Amino acid sequence: MINRAHLDFSILRRAKRWAAERKELRYAGLVTLATVAAQFVLLATAPILSRLYTPSEFGHLTLLLTSSTIGGAVAAFCYHFVIIIPKKEAMAAAAFRLSIYLTFIGSILSTAAYYIIVPKASIAFPGFSALSDLTFIYIGIFIASLYSIVGAAHSRANQYNIVALSKFNISLFPTVAQIILGMLSASHWGLQVGRLIGVAATCVVMLHRLPARMSARALLRPRVRELRLVAWRYRDSIMHIPRELLMRAGTGLPPAMLLASYNASAAGFFFFAERLVERPGLLLSDALTRIPMKIFAELVQERKPVVRLAVMYSALCTAIVAIGIFFVVLGGRPLFGFLFGPSWIEAADYAVALAIGAGVRIGTLPVASLVPVLRIQKSVLVLDAFFFPRVLAIPAAAAVGYSAIVAISIFAALTVVYNVATFTIAIVAGLRYEKTTNPLERRAH
C-alpha cells in the first residue's frame, strides 16, 4: 500500500529540486548572455584596435597575458576552488581569506618564475626597465587571481548578476583603456597598461556587495584557527596546482612560443585570431565551469547523479559554439582584410586553425568541471602531463622549417585529442560515482 504522505513529500521535494535547477539555469543564462555581450564588445572594437596597434605590438602583449593567465590560476595555491564547495559559510569565508593571503605570496613566486623562464630578449613592456617590467607582471598576476577569487565568492552567494556584469566589464574596461592610450600615441605599451587598468577596474567593481564574511573588513581579522582548518581539510586542492599549470600553460604558452620561435608579428597574428576565436571560450569557460561546478557539488553532497546533467550542459554548449565556428571558417581572409586592415589578413589563417579546437574545448568544459567535484585530480593530472608537450610542437615545427600556421595547426589538433580524453575520464569517473549512490534516489532523480 502506498504511503500517501511519503508520496506527497517526495513530489514536493522533487518540485523544489526542479525549481532550484531552473533557477540555476536562469543564472547560467544570465552569465552566458553577459559573456556574449562581452564578445560583441571585442568584435566591435577589434577594427579600432587593429588600426591603432601593429601585429608586433600585439605580440608583446601576449607575454603579459601568458604570465597573468598561468600565474593568476595558481597564485592562490588553488584554494579559490574551495570557496564554492563547503556547506558551512564559515569554512567558505575562511577559504576566501586564505586565498587572498596566499595570492600575495603566489604572485611573487609566479613573477620569479617568469623572470627565470622568459628569455631576456623578450619583454612584455617595451620601453620600460626590467624592474618595471617585473612589477607590471606581478600586478597582472595578482589582479588575475583576485578576479577569480572574488568571482567565486559572488557565485557562492548566488550573486550571478555581479558575476554577469564582471564578464562584460572584463572585456569593456581593458578595451576602452587600450583605445584611449592608443589614441594618445602610447602604442608601444598601451595594450599592456590598458589591460592592467581594465582588469583592476573590474575587480574594484566586483568588491562591492561581497557577503559580510568575505568583505574587505573581514580580511583584517584572519582567524588563524579557521585558516588552518580549511587549509588542512581541503589540502588536496593543492593538487590542482600542477594541473592548472599544465592546462594554462597549454593554452597560454603558444603565443609566447611563437614570439620566441618566429617573431612578434606571428605572436600578434595568433593573439588577434585567438581574441576572436578562443577568447569567447575563455570568457565562457568560467561560466561553463563555475556554475555547473556549484550545481554538481550540491548534487554530490546529496549523493545524487550528475552525469546526465553534465552531458546535457556539454551538448548545449557544443550546439552554440558550432554556429560560431561555421562563420569563422566561412569568413576567411577577405573578411579579415576588410574589417581589420590589410596588415591583419594573415591572422585569418590562424583563426581557422583555432576554431575547431576551441569548439571542442568549450563543448567539453561542463563535463570537465566534474574533475574537482569528484576529486579525480590525480587521474587528470597524468593526462595533462602526457599532453603538455604539445606546446613544443611550435618550436619543433620552427626548427624543421615549417611555417607558423602549420605549427599552430599541429598544436590545435593535439589539443582536440586532449580535450576529448579529459571528457572521457570525467564521464567514466561520474558513472563510477553514480554506482555508489542510493538506487532509490537515482530513480527519484
Secondary structure, DSSP 4 states (H G I P E B T S, - for coil): ---HHHHHHHHHHHHHHHHHHHHHHHHHHHHHHHHHHHHHHHHHHHHHHHHHS-HHHHHHHHHHHHHHHHHHHHTTTTGGGGGGS-SSHHHHHHHHHHHHHHHHHHHHHHHHHHHHHS-TT--SSTTS-HHHHHHHHHHHHHHHHHHHHHHHHHHHTT-HHHHHHHHHHHHHHHHHHHHHHHHTT-TTTHHHHHHHHHHHHHHHHHTTT--GGGSTTGGG---HHHHHHHHHHTGGGGGHHHHHHHHHHHHHHHHHHHHHHT-HHHHHHHHHHHHHHTHHHHHHHHHHHHHHHHHHHHHHHTT---HHHHHHHHHHHHHHHHHHHHHHHHHHHHHHHHHH-GGGTTHHHHHHHHHHHHHHHHHHHHHHTHHHHHT-HHHHHHHHHHHGGGGGHHHHHHHTT--HHHHHHHHHHHHHHHHHHHHHHHHHHHHHHHTTS-HHHHHH-
